[in-house]
Amino acid sequence: MNSEKVSPQRKRTQKRKRAVSKRKAQQRKINRYIRITGRVAFIIQALLSLILVITIARSRMLPMKYMFLIFLVFAFLAAVTLLMNLRRSRKIRIAGTGISAVMIVLVLVLTTYFNKTMGLLSVGSKALKTDNMVVVVRADDPAQDLGDARDYNYSIHRSSSETGGSNAMIADIEDVLSSKINVKEYSSDIEAAKALLDGEVDAAIYNKAYTSVIAESLENDEYEDQVRVLYQYGIETSIDKGDVKVGEPFNILISGIDVYGDISQTSRSDVNIIVTVNPKTKKILLTSTPRDYYVPIPEVSNGVRDKLTHAGIYGVDASMRTLEELYGVDITYFVRVNFDTLIKLVDAMDGLDVYVEYPFDCYTDEYHFDKGWHDMFGDQVLAFCRERYSFADGDNQRGRNQEQVLKALLEKMMSPAILPHYADILDSLDGFFQLNMPQEKIAELVNMQLTDNAHWEILKQTAEQGESALETTYSAGSTPLYVMWPDDASVKVNAARIEMILHEGYNNTAVTTASAQ
C-alpha cells in the first residue's frame, strides 16, 4: 500500500498551524493567569481596605466626615480595579492588577502605623510603677552574687517603701538563698547606707530611687562610686486610671524623672507641671512648681514635710496627691517622662524652636544660649530644661524654661508640620513614656481636634519661690536638706487660675500681669 506523500508546502502550513495553536493556548493560559491574579489581588485589596476602615472606625479617633471620605476613596479605588479586571484588554487588566498591588502595600503600611499607634498608646497607658529594691555592698567587697553574701549583715529601713518593698525584698533574698539573713534596722535609708560605709554592716537594702537622696544627705558626691549593686529586685505596682466625661476640662500632671532608661522605675520628679485643659474654651494652662517646695506627701509622710521632688520616689501617684493637696485641685491624669523621652522625642520631631529669655552657660553641660529664638535638638533641650544654677531666679527660671519647651512641643504636635515625622515619633516614644489616660479619652481628644481644627491658647504660670532653708525631711530623716518653703500667696493665685480655666471664667490679663507669660 502506497502512502500519500505530503508536499513540503503542506508540511509548512501544518507546522504554522501547530505553532499558532500553541501560541493561542499559551495566550489563553497567560490571560487566565492575569485574570486570576487580578481578581485575587482585587479581593485582597478590598478585604484589607475594609479591615482598615473598620479598625479605624472602632477606634473612634477620626471624625465621621474623615471616615466617610476614607471609605469613599477605598471604595472608588476598589471599583476602578474591579472594572479594569473585567475588561477584555490585557493591558487594562495588568494595569488594574498593578493598582491593586500598590493599594495592598499602601493599606498594609497604613494598618501597620495605625496599629503601632494604638499599641503604643496601649503600652503607654499601662500605668505601673516599679520600685527597684537593691542590695549594695562596698565597691571593694569581694562578693559577686547573693550566694557570696549569704552570711552578711544587712542594714535596712523597714518603712522606706510604703508598698512594703523592704519586706518583699527580704522575702525574695531569703527565697533565693533558701535561708534567713541577718538584718539590722535603722531609722532611715540614709542611716542604713551610712552604716554600710562605716563598716557596721556588710550590705545595705533600699529602694534604688533613694540613691540620689542618700548622696545628698551624706554630702557625698562620690557615694555611687563607693558602693556596688549586688542584687536587684523590681516590685511592680499598678496605678489606677482616671477618667472624665467627654468634653469636660481636666488636669494632667507632666512628671519628669531624673534618670535614663526604664520609664516605670521610681525616681525623683524634677519636673512637675500641671496641665489644665479646657476642651470647650480651647485653653491650656501650664502650672510649674519648684522641685524643692517643702510640702507633706499625702499617704506617705504622715504630715511630715519633704521636698516635692522626693514624692516621685514613692511613685507618680504620690506626686499627684502632693500637688492636689498643695493647690486644692483634682489631677486626673499623668504623663511620665525621663531624660531619654525628651531627647528622643525632640530629635524625632527634627528639633524645636525655643525662646531663651536670658543668655547663659549651662552649669553641667557644655552649651551656651544667647537671648532669642533657638532651633534646639534633644541634648540641647535637655540641658536647657535642667539648668538652674546660672539664674538669679534659680528653680523658678528653670520652671519657666521647662514651660517654654512644653509649649513648643504642644504647638508643634498640633500643627501639620508633625506629619512628616510621625513614624520617627512613634519609634522614639516606644517604651519611653507612661500615662494613665485611657485610649478612649485620647481618641476623643484627637477626634475633637480633627473635627474643629481649633487653635489652642497656651498660657503659663509658675509658683514663686518662698523662703529657702535647711530643714529635715521625711525621706532624709534627721539630716537637714536644702528646701524651699511654699509662697502661700503665689500658690493661692495659681490655684485660683487653675479653677478659672476649669470653669471657663478665665481672665487672660490676670495671667500675663503676674508670673505667667
TALINQUI-V843709 format. One line per field, one symbol per residue. ss: DSSP state (@ for helix, = for strand, . for the rest). psi: psi as a letter, one per 20 degrees, with the letter a starting at -180 (. if undefined). A space follows every 10 residues. Layout:
ss->???
psi->???
//
This chain:
ss->.......@@@ @@@@@@@@@@ @@@@@@@@@@ @@@@@@@@@@ @@@@@@@@@@ @@@@@@@@@. ...@@@@@@@ @@@@@@@@@@ @@@@@@...@ @@@@@@@@@@ @@@@@@@@@@ @@@@@@@@@@ @@@@...=== ========.. .....@@@@. ..====.... ....@@@@@@ @@@@@@@... .====...@@ @@@@@@@... ..=====@@@ @@@@@@@... ..@@@@==== ========.. .=.......= =======... ....=...== ========.. ..======.. ..====.... ....===@@@ @@@@.@@@@@ @@@@@@@... ..=====.@@ @@@@@@@@.. .=====...= =......==. .=====.@@@ @@@@@@.... ...@@@@@@@ @@@@@@@@@@ @@@..@@@@@ @@@@@@@@@. ...==.=.@@ @@@@@@@@@@ @@....==== ==.....=== ===...==== ====...@@@ @@@@@@@@@@ @@.....@@@ @@.....
psi->ppqpppqhgh ghghgggggg hgggggghgg gggggggghg hggggggggg ggggggghhk hqrhhhgggg ggghgghggg hghhiiqhpg gggggghggg gghggghggg gghghhghhg hgghjnoqqo onpqpqrqhj pipirhhikg jqppqqohjh pijkgghhgg hgghggikrq qoppqrirhg hghhhghijh rhqqprphii ghgggghiln ijghiirpoh qqopoppqpq prqrqpiqqr qppoooqlrr boiiqqrqni pnopoppohg ilqpppoppp hjpnqqoqjg jlipqrqghi hhhjqhhhgg hghghgikrp ogrqppragg gggggghhjk rqoppphqqq pphiqmqppr pappoqaghg gggghhphii qhjchghggh ghhgggghgg hhhjqiihgi jgghgghhio jjrprjpqhh gghggggghh gilqpppoqq qppqpbpqro qqrghjciop rpropqohgg ggggghhghg ghjilpohhh giicir.
//
